[in-house]
Amino acid sequence: MILRGGSSKGAYFLRDDLPRDPDARDSLLRRVMGSPDARQIDGIGGAHPLTSKVAIVSSASDDAADVDYLFLQVGVADDVVSDRQNCGNVLAGVGPFALERGLLTGPEHGECTVRIRMLNTDSIATARFAVLDGAPVYGGATAISGVPGTAAAIHLDFEGLAGGSTGALLPTGNVVDTVEGTACTLIDNGMPVAVLRADSLGVSGDETCAELEQDADLRAALEAIRLKAGELMGLGDVRETTVPKLTLVSPPSAGGHLSTRTFIPHRCHDAIGVLGAVSVATAALLEGSPAHACATAPGGDVVRLEHPTGCFDAVVEVDALADGGVQVSRAGIIRTARKLMDGTVFPRVDTER
């Protein structure tokens, strides 16, 4: 099944419909998506990282969740298939997909609640969405930036996000680290992200994605920061991985609390990823951080992040600890999803076999 999840699009599979061997599975998925090829002309990928995503869903392995979800990022022009990160946008479609495929039984009418174990980081998300006659409701009045029209709201609340990939909310123990001469917050509240001021690299932060991607010096500087940040965050050599992401922050200009431009990691995101947004919003609440210095004070627990195609609202609560550290007590967002097609995909024949 292909679903739009948030501002991404992905192919959703039942685990039992794919090879259990990871190498055989990844080979199949590359051929399904049409990778490696910048156009993905021989597969169902959309020639962009945001549309070359895969969700693998199964019944939960224990009573802590209803279903298990593994996210895989399939490279477009390269042959990398990565499980090094979660995807909160694709997560939005997991509950409806599980109900569609009969992995769980929801109410006939009203609201369905699904506890989803995100296998990439061994954390739990709870999805709540409307159902009618036992099926997900996709139509609704909720608009999210980066997606035309409106759809039914899907509420996502997260548990245990902090340090899911690196072991700690602040992997280095610092709110600010100097990386390649640039002040950064290295943070992991669902997604490892290096957050830095746009003006520290000579840009304003209100440029278009195309303008930023065309700046060769900027991209070289960002990649140098990313490689060093990966080491500092305990992720090792990240040259062949998609994390950490990098987010340039600047003062807001459209009624939000903070303006963002995010690299994922080499293309500039047309919006901002769900879990990346949660990490950046958390950084904005940490006094002394580059994001906090640029942000206007959030109203309540909602941090509104401006991005190239609109705004993203993240609900984050951070509590101070007695030892001087911080703890995230709450994180949640609202997304939408829509079933686009359900059928049979015909992968390119594997000529190596």
SELOKOL-959956 format. One record per residue (C-alpha): residue in three letters; x, z, y. Coordinates in steps of 0.25 Angstrom, whole numbers, plus 2048, in hexadecimal, padded with zeros to 3 digits. Layout:
BEGIN
{r 'Ala'; {X; Z; Y}}
...
END
This chain:
BEGIN
{r 'Met'; {800; 800; 800}}
{r 'Ile'; {805; 7FD; 80E}}
{r 'Leu'; {801; 807; 819}}
{r 'Arg'; {804; 809; 827}}
{r 'Gly'; {808; 817; 829}}
{r 'Gly'; {80A; 81B; 837}}
{r 'Ser'; {812; 811; 83E}}
{r 'Ser'; {819; 80C; 831}}
{r 'Lys'; {814; 804; 826}}
{r 'Gly'; {818; 806; 817}}
{r 'Ala'; {816; 802; 809}}
{r 'Tyr'; {810; 80E; 801}}
{r 'Phe'; {812; 80F; 7F2}}
{r 'Leu'; {80E; 818; 7E7}}
{r 'Arg'; {81B; 81E; 7E1}}
{r 'Asp'; {816; 81A; 7D3}}
{r 'Asp'; {816; 80B; 7D7}}
{r 'Leu'; {824; 80B; 7DB}}
{r 'Pro'; {831; 80C; 7D2}}
{r 'Arg'; {836; 81A; 7D1}}
{r 'Asp'; {844; 816; 7D1}}
{r 'Pro'; {848; 817; 7E0}}
{r 'Asp'; {851; 80B; 7E0}}
{r 'Ala'; {846; 802; 7D9}}
{r 'Arg'; {83C; 808; 7E2}}
{r 'Asp'; {844; 804; 7EF}}
{r 'Ser'; {847; 7F6; 7EA}}
{r 'Leu'; {838; 7F4; 7E8}}
{r 'Leu'; {835; 7F9; 7F6}}
{r 'Arg'; {83F; 7F1; 7FC}}
{r 'Arg'; {839; 7E4; 7F6}}
{r 'Val'; {82B; 7E9; 7F9}}
{r 'Met'; {82F; 7EA; 808}}
{r 'Gly'; {837; 7DE; 809}}
{r 'Ser'; {845; 7E5; 80B}}
{r 'Pro'; {850; 7E2; 80F}}
{r 'Asp'; {84B; 7D8; 819}}
{r 'Ala'; {849; 7DA; 828}}
{r 'Arg'; {83B; 7D3; 827}}
{r 'Gln'; {837; 7D9; 819}}
{r 'Ile'; {831; 7CB; 817}}
{r 'Asp'; {830; 7CC; 808}}
{r 'Gly'; {829; 7DA; 808}}
{r 'Ile'; {81F; 7E2; 80F}}
{r 'Gly'; {828; 7E9; 818}}
{r 'Gly'; {826; 7E7; 827}}
{r 'Ala'; {834; 7E4; 82B}}
{r 'His'; {835; 7F1; 832}}
{r 'Pro'; {839; 800; 82D}}
{r 'Leu'; {82B; 804; 832}}
{r 'Thr'; {825; 7FB; 828}}
{r 'Ser'; {82E; 7FB; 81C}}
{r 'Lys'; {82A; 809; 817}}
{r 'Val'; {825; 80E; 809}}
{r 'Ala'; {81D; 81A; 805}}
{r 'Ile'; {81E; 81E; 7F6}}
{r 'Val'; {812; 828; 7F3}}
{r 'Ser'; {80F; 830; 7E7}}
{r 'Ser'; {807; 83C; 7E2}}
{r 'Ala'; {80E; 849; 7E6}}
{r 'Ser'; {818; 84F; 7DD}}
{r 'Asp'; {813; 85D; 7DF}}
{r 'Asp'; {807; 865; 7E6}}
{r 'Ala'; {80E; 865; 7F4}}
{r 'Ala'; {809; 857; 7F7}}
{r 'Asp'; {7FF; 84D; 7F4}}
{r 'Val'; {808; 841; 7F3}}
{r 'Asp'; {817; 83E; 7F4}}
{r 'Tyr'; {81C; 834; 7FE}}
{r 'Leu'; {82A; 82D; 7FE}}
{r 'Phe'; {82D; 824; 80A}}
{r 'Leu'; {837; 819; 809}}
{r 'Gln'; {83C; 811; 815}}
{r 'Val'; {83F; 803; 810}}
{r 'Gly'; {84A; 7FC; 818}}
{r 'Val'; {846; 7EE; 81F}}
{r 'Ala'; {853; 7E6; 820}}
{r 'Asp'; {85B; 7EF; 817}}
{r 'Asp'; {858; 7F4; 808}}
{r 'Val'; {858; 803; 80B}}
{r 'Val'; {84C; 80B; 806}}
{r 'Ser'; {84D; 819; 80C}}
{r 'Asp'; {846; 826; 808}}
{r 'Arg'; {84E; 82E; 812}}
{r 'Gln'; {842; 830; 81B}}
{r 'Asn'; {833; 833; 81C}}
{r 'Cys'; {829; 82A; 823}}
{r 'Gly'; {81E; 831; 82A}}
{r 'Asn'; {817; 824; 82E}}
{r 'Val'; {816; 81F; 820}}
{r 'Leu'; {812; 82D; 81C}}
{r 'Ala'; {805; 82B; 823}}
{r 'Gly'; {801; 821; 819}}
{r 'Val'; {804; 829; 80D}}
{r 'Gly'; {7F8; 832; 80C}}
{r 'Pro'; {7EE; 826; 80D}}
{r 'Phe'; {7F6; 81E; 803}}
{r 'Ala'; {7F6; 82A; 7F9}}
{r 'Leu'; {7E7; 82B; 7FB}}
{r 'Glu'; {7E5; 81C; 7F9}}
{r 'Arg'; {7EE; 81C; 7EC}}
{r 'Gly'; {7E7; 828; 7E6}}
{r 'Leu'; {7F2; 831; 7E6}}
{r 'Leu'; {7E9; 83C; 7EC}}
{r 'Thr'; {7DA; 83E; 7EE}}
{r 'Gly'; {7D5; 841; 7FC}}
{r 'Pro'; {7C7; 844; 801}}
{r 'Glu'; {7BD; 83A; 802}}
{r 'His'; {7BB; 83C; 811}}
{r 'Gly'; {7C2; 843; 81C}}
{r 'Glu'; {7D1; 846; 81C}}
{r 'Cys'; {7DC; 845; 811}}
{r 'Thr'; {7E8; 84E; 811}}
{r 'Val'; {7F4; 84A; 809}}
{r 'Arg'; {801; 852; 808}}
{r 'Ile'; {80C; 848; 807}}
{r 'Arg'; {81A; 84B; 802}}
{r 'Met'; {824; 843; 809}}
{r 'Leu'; {82F; 841; 7FE}}
{r 'Asn'; {83A; 83C; 808}}
{r 'Thr'; {83B; 84A; 80E}}
{r 'Asp'; {833; 853; 804}}
{r 'Ser'; {829; 857; 80F}}
{r 'Ile'; {81A; 857; 810}}
{r 'Ala'; {810; 850; 819}}
{r 'Thr'; {801; 852; 81A}}
{r 'Ala'; {7F9; 846; 81D}}
{r 'Arg'; {7EB; 846; 821}}
{r 'Phe'; {7E2; 83A; 823}}
{r 'Ala'; {7D3; 836; 822}}
{r 'Val'; {7CD; 831; 816}}
{r 'Leu'; {7BF; 82A; 814}}
{r 'Asp'; {7B9; 827; 806}}
{r 'Gly'; {7C6; 82D; 800}}
{r 'Ala'; {7CF; 822; 807}}
{r 'Pro'; {7D8; 823; 813}}
{r 'Val'; {7D3; 820; 820}}
{r 'Tyr'; {7DC; 817; 827}}
{r 'Gly'; {7D4; 813; 834}}
{r 'Gly'; {7D3; 81D; 83F}}
{r 'Ala'; {7D6; 81F; 84E}}
{r 'Thr'; {7E4; 825; 84E}}
{r 'Ala'; {7EE; 81C; 855}}
{r 'Ile'; {7FD; 81E; 853}}
{r 'Ser'; {808; 817; 85B}}
{r 'Gly'; {80E; 80B; 854}}
{r 'Val'; {802; 807; 84C}}
{r 'Pro'; {7F7; 7FE; 852}}
{r 'Gly'; {7E9; 803; 852}}
{r 'Thr'; {7E4; 811; 84C}}
{r 'Ala'; {7E2; 817; 83E}}
{r 'Ala'; {7DE; 824; 837}}
{r 'Ala'; {7E7; 830; 83A}}
{r 'Ile'; {7F0; 836; 830}}
{r 'His'; {7F5; 844; 833}}
{r 'Leu'; {803; 847; 82D}}
{r 'Asp'; {808; 855; 82D}}
{r 'Phe'; {816; 858; 828}}
{r 'Glu'; {81C; 864; 821}}
{r 'Gly'; {82B; 866; 81F}}
{r 'Leu'; {830; 85A; 826}}
{r 'Ala'; {83C; 861; 82D}}
{r 'Gly'; {849; 85D; 826}}
{r 'Gly'; {842; 855; 81B}}
{r 'Ser'; {84E; 84B; 81C}}
{r 'Thr'; {859; 853; 821}}
{r 'Gly'; {856; 862; 81D}}
{r 'Ala'; {853; 867; 82B}}
{r 'Leu'; {84B; 864; 838}}
{r 'Leu'; {858; 863; 83F}}
{r 'Pro'; {863; 85F; 835}}
{r 'Thr'; {86F; 863; 83D}}
{r 'Gly'; {868; 870; 842}}
{r 'Asn'; {869; 86B; 850}}
{r 'Val'; {85E; 866; 85A}}
{r 'Val'; {869; 85D; 860}}
{r 'Asp'; {875; 856; 85A}}
{r 'Thr'; {87F; 84D; 860}}
{r 'Val'; {87F; 840; 858}}
{r 'Glu'; {889; 835; 85C}}
{r 'Gly'; {889; 83B; 86A}}
{r 'Thr'; {87A; 83C; 86B}}
{r 'Ala'; {871; 848; 86B}}
{r 'Cys'; {867; 847; 85F}}
{r 'Thr'; {85D; 850; 858}}
{r 'Leu'; {85E; 84E; 849}}
{r 'Ile'; {851; 852; 844}}
{r 'Asp'; {849; 850; 837}}
{r 'Asn'; {83B; 854; 837}}
{r 'Gly'; {836; 84A; 82E}}
{r 'Met'; {840; 83F; 832}}
{r 'Pro'; {84E; 840; 835}}
{r 'Val'; {850; 83C; 843}}
{r 'Ala'; {85B; 83C; 84E}}
{r 'Val'; {854; 83E; 85B}}
{r 'Leu'; {85C; 83A; 868}}
{r 'Arg'; {859; 837; 876}}
{r 'Ala'; {858; 828; 879}}
{r 'Asp'; {860; 829; 886}}
{r 'Ser'; {86C; 82F; 87E}}
{r 'Leu'; {86E; 821; 879}}
{r 'Gly'; {86C; 81A; 886}}
{r 'Val'; {85D; 815; 884}}
{r 'Ser'; {851; 81A; 88A}}
{r 'Gly'; {848; 81C; 87E}}
{r 'Asp'; {83D; 813; 883}}
{r 'Glu'; {843; 806; 87E}}
{r 'Thr'; {83B; 7FE; 874}}
{r 'Cys'; {83F; 7FE; 865}}
{r 'Ala'; {845; 7F0; 867}}
{r 'Glu'; {84D; 7F3; 873}}
{r 'Leu'; {853; 7FF; 86C}}
{r 'Glu'; {856; 7F7; 85F}}
{r 'Gln'; {85D; 7EC; 867}}
{r 'Asp'; {867; 7F7; 86D}}
{r 'Ala'; {872; 7F6; 863}}
{r 'Asp'; {87A; 801; 86A}}
{r 'Leu'; {86F; 80A; 869}}
{r 'Arg'; {86C; 807; 85A}}
{r 'Ala'; {87B; 809; 857}}
{r 'Ala'; {87B; 817; 85E}}
{r 'Leu'; {86E; 81B; 857}}
{r 'Glu'; {874; 817; 849}}
{r 'Ala'; {880; 81F; 84C}}
{r 'Ile'; {878; 82B; 84F}}
{r 'Arg'; {86F; 829; 843}}
{r 'Leu'; {87A; 828; 839}}
{r 'Lys'; {881; 835; 83F}}
{r 'Ala'; {873; 83C; 840}}
{r 'Gly'; {870; 839; 831}}
{r 'Glu'; {87D; 840; 82D}}
{r 'Leu'; {87A; 84C; 836}}
{r 'Met'; {86C; 84D; 831}}
{r 'Gly'; {871; 84E; 822}}
{r 'Leu'; {86C; 840; 81F}}
{r 'Gly'; {87A; 83A; 81C}}
{r 'Asp'; {87D; 82C; 81E}}
{r 'Val'; {871; 825; 824}}
{r 'Arg'; {876; 817; 826}}
{r 'Glu'; {86C; 812; 81B}}
{r 'Thr'; {860; 81B; 81E}}
{r 'Thr'; {855; 81B; 828}}
{r 'Val'; {857; 82A; 82C}}
{r 'Pro'; {85A; 830; 836}}
{r 'Lys'; {851; 829; 840}}
{r 'Leu'; {855; 829; 84E}}
{r 'Thr'; {84C; 82C; 85A}}
{r 'Leu'; {84F; 82A; 869}}
{r 'Val'; {847; 833; 872}}
{r 'Ser'; {844; 832; 881}}
{r 'Pro'; {83A; 838; 88A}}
{r 'Pro'; {82C; 834; 888}}
{r 'Ser'; {825; 829; 891}}
{r 'Ala'; {817; 827; 88B}}
{r 'Gly'; {811; 835; 88A}}
{r 'Gly'; {818; 83A; 87E}}
{r 'His'; {822; 845; 87C}}
{r 'Leu'; {82F; 83D; 878}}
{r 'Ser'; {832; 82E; 877}}
{r 'Thr'; {839; 829; 86B}}
{r 'Arg'; {840; 81D; 865}}
{r 'Thr'; {843; 81E; 856}}
{r 'Phe'; {84D; 816; 84E}}
{r 'Ile'; {849; 816; 83F}}
{r 'Pro'; {855; 815; 83E}}
{r 'His'; {859; 807; 843}}
{r 'Arg'; {84C; 802; 848}}
{r 'Cys'; {845; 808; 854}}
{r 'His'; {837; 80D; 84F}}
{r 'Asp'; {82B; 807; 856}}
{r 'Ala'; {825; 815; 856}}
{r 'Ile'; {82B; 821; 84F}}
{r 'Gly'; {82A; 826; 841}}
{r 'Val'; {821; 831; 83D}}
{r 'Leu'; {82B; 83B; 838}}
{r 'Gly'; {836; 836; 842}}
{r 'Ala'; {82C; 83A; 84D}}
{r 'Val'; {82A; 848; 847}}
{r 'Ser'; {839; 84A; 847}}
{r 'Val'; {83A; 845; 855}}
{r 'Ala'; {82E; 84D; 85A}}
{r 'Thr'; {835; 859; 854}}
{r 'Ala'; {842; 856; 85B}}
{r 'Ala'; {83A; 855; 868}}
{r 'Leu'; {836; 864; 866}}
{r 'Leu'; {844; 869; 864}}
{r 'Glu'; {84A; 86E; 871}}
{r 'Gly'; {857; 868; 875}}
{r 'Ser'; {855; 85B; 86D}}
{r 'Pro'; {856; 84D; 873}}
{r 'Ala'; {847; 84B; 870}}
{r 'His'; {843; 858; 877}}
{r 'Ala'; {84B; 855; 883}}
{r 'Cys'; {844; 848; 885}}
{r 'Ala'; {836; 84D; 881}}
{r 'Thr'; {82A; 852; 889}}
{r 'Ala'; {824; 85E; 884}}
{r 'Pro'; {81B; 85C; 878}}
{r 'Gly'; {80D; 861; 87A}}
{r 'Gly'; {80A; 86A; 86E}}
{r 'Asp'; {810; 866; 861}}
{r 'Val'; {80E; 857; 863}}
{r 'Val'; {81A; 84F; 866}}
{r 'Arg'; {817; 841; 86B}}
{r 'Leu'; {822; 837; 869}}
{r 'Glu'; {822; 82A; 870}}
{r 'His'; {828; 81E; 869}}
{r 'Pro'; {828; 80F; 86B}}
{r 'Thr'; {81A; 80C; 867}}
{r 'Gly'; {813; 819; 86C}}
{r 'Cys'; {813; 828; 868}}
{r 'Phe'; {814; 831; 85C}}
{r 'Asp'; {80E; 83F; 85C}}
{r 'Ala'; {815; 849; 853}}
{r 'Val'; {810; 857; 851}}
{r 'Val'; {81C; 860; 84F}}
{r 'Glu'; {81E; 86F; 851}}
{r 'Val'; {82C; 875; 851}}
{r 'Asp'; {82E; 884; 850}}
{r 'Ala'; {83B; 88C; 854}}
{r 'Leu'; {841; 894; 849}}
{r 'Ala'; {848; 8A2; 84B}}
{r 'Asp'; {856; 89C; 848}}
{r 'Gly'; {855; 892; 853}}
{r 'Gly'; {850; 886; 84B}}
{r 'Val'; {843; 87F; 84A}}
{r 'Gln'; {839; 87C; 840}}
{r 'Val'; {82E; 871; 840}}
{r 'Ser'; {821; 878; 83D}}
{r 'Arg'; {818; 86C; 83E}}
{r 'Ala'; {819; 85D; 83E}}
{r 'Gly'; {80D; 853; 83D}}
{r 'Ile'; {809; 845; 842}}
{r 'Ile'; {7FD; 83B; 842}}
{r 'Arg'; {7FF; 82D; 83C}}
{r 'Thr'; {7F6; 822; 837}}
{r 'Ala'; {7F7; 819; 82B}}
{r 'Arg'; {7EF; 80D; 825}}
{r 'Lys'; {7EF; 806; 818}}
{r 'Leu'; {7F3; 7F7; 81A}}
{r 'Met'; {7F3; 7F1; 80C}}
{r 'Asp'; {7F3; 7F5; 7FE}}
{r 'Gly'; {7F8; 7EC; 7F3}}
{r 'Thr'; {803; 7E6; 7EB}}
{r 'Val'; {811; 7E3; 7F1}}
{r 'Phe'; {81A; 7D9; 7EA}}
{r 'Pro'; {829; 7DD; 7EC}}
{r 'Arg'; {834; 7D3; 7EC}}
{r 'Val'; {83A; 7D1; 7DE}}
{r 'Asp'; {846; 7D9; 7DC}}
{r 'Thr'; {850; 7CE; 7D9}}
{r 'Glu'; {85B; 7D8; 7D5}}
{r 'Arg'; {853; 7DC; 7C9}}
END
